[in-house]
Each structure stands twice: as structure tokens, then as C-alpha cells.
């Protein structure tokens, strides 16, 4: 990864921390029971972590991911990409039926799902759908689409993401689609992921479209990207942890 890209990623990490500090200094919420039961330090860290996680998960991860794919050889990339597709009504209905079936506990893996839906008899009438992808990039002439979720997504968020990915893939079989969690809260390897709600929608152990942690970053930027990005975060953390410590000391 080029040094200029590393610096841009570092700046995103740094600005996220600084922005969080500004927000919690500007506005405080009156919480009398929290204040009665907890120390000032505990209250500070509670507010800080909640604000930081929201900002980091909603925008910063997307922007850093965009920098990474461009650094990894993508010729173009954008966040919140809108894609207008025209998909056969029968196919679109089959996607909706598939999601409804999943909620009843009848799960198929990703490949079986694609094959099953693609094999249905088409009606020759198109349904027009708009899909918004958290991250899109073009590499080697191929469109890539990723739905980026919090590391513990609920079943509704996951169902919407799978609907979008199926529409994109069945509309353009040449494209590549992914469901991405930028780290694994349960450990390093994908098999250790243990948060159950989204597992009713995807086969987390076997679906190749599901990227978690190291796989997420290495698919975006190539092998070793996860370690590189985490290393940048640690370097920035040496600065930001000193700043946060000084705030707590009142200096």
C-alpha cells in the first residue's frame, strides 16, 4: 500500500476520534440514575464509546474501505452507490419468497439459492428496482458491490442486504457481491463468529459472499491488508490514547 494511502487512512482514524471528543464535549445528556450510580470516568467512556462506534461504523469504515480498494488496484470506487436494475418479475418475486422462507428456518447456501431462483420460468416482464450499495468498485472490468453492516447485524438488516445482493447478482451474473463485517467480535477466524440472528439469512460458515474481519480487508485490498490497516490504527492509537488520557486527567 502506498504511503499516501496509509496517511489518508490514518487521518480517517484520527479524525473519527477527534470528532467524537468534540461531540461529547458540546452536548451532554441528563442521566440522573447513571450519574448517581457511576463515576464520572465511567460516564465519559460510556458516552465516548457509543458516539465513536456510531460514527466509525456508519462512515469511517466505508471511506477507509474505498481507499483500500483503490489502493488495491480498483480503477474506480464510490460509497452509497445507486444501481438501477430491471429484473424479471418472476425472479424478483422468487427473491422475496426466498427471504420469507428463510424466516421460517428453511435455509439454502448462496450457490443453491442463485441456482434455484435463476431456474424459474421467467415472465418476460421487468420489475424496476433501485439498490444502494455501501461500497462499489470496478476492478479488472468487473463491478463489485458490498453491503457493509455492523458486526452484530439484526435479522432485518441482513435480510434487506441479501435481497439487494441477490438482485444485483441475478441481474448481472458477471458482477461480484459481498456481505461484509469489518471485524469479528467473536475472534479472528470466520468459523468463530457466534452472533446468531443474521445466521438465519446467510450460511456464515460456507457462503463465500460473507466476508468477516481479515477476509473482508484482504478481499478489498489483497493479502495482508487486514494487518496493514490494523497496524495503522495502532500507530494512530498511540497518539489518541495520550490525548484521551490527558482529557481524563483534566490537563
Number of C-alpha atoms within 10 A of each C-alpha: 15 8 8 10 15 19 12 14 24 21 16 20 21 16 14 18 24 15 14 20 18 10 14 15 11 7 8 10 7 8 9 8 8 12 12 9 10 11 10 13 10 13 14 15 13 11 16 17 12 11 18 18 15 13 15 18 16 14 15 18 20 21 18 19 26 24 20 25 25 20 18 19 15 22 13 13 20 20 18 14 16 14 13 12 16 15 21 19 16 19 23 22 13 16 23 15 12 19 18 14 14 16 14 9 10 12 18 18 15 20 11 11 14 16 11 14 19 16 9 11 10 13 10 10 11 15 14 12 14 13 17 17 23 23 23 26 23 19 16 8 11 12 17 21 27 28 24 23 19 16 18 17 17 15 17 13 14 21 21 14 22 22 16 21 22 21 21 26 16 19 17 13 12 13 15 18 23 22 23 22 24 22 22 21 15 13 12 14 13 19 13 13 19 15 14 13 14 18 18 19 28 23 16 23 13 12 15 15 20 21 23 22 19 21 22 25 26 19 17 23 23 17 14 14 20 20 13 16 20 13 14 16 17 14 12 18 16 10 11 17 12 10 16 15 11 11 11 12 9 7 7
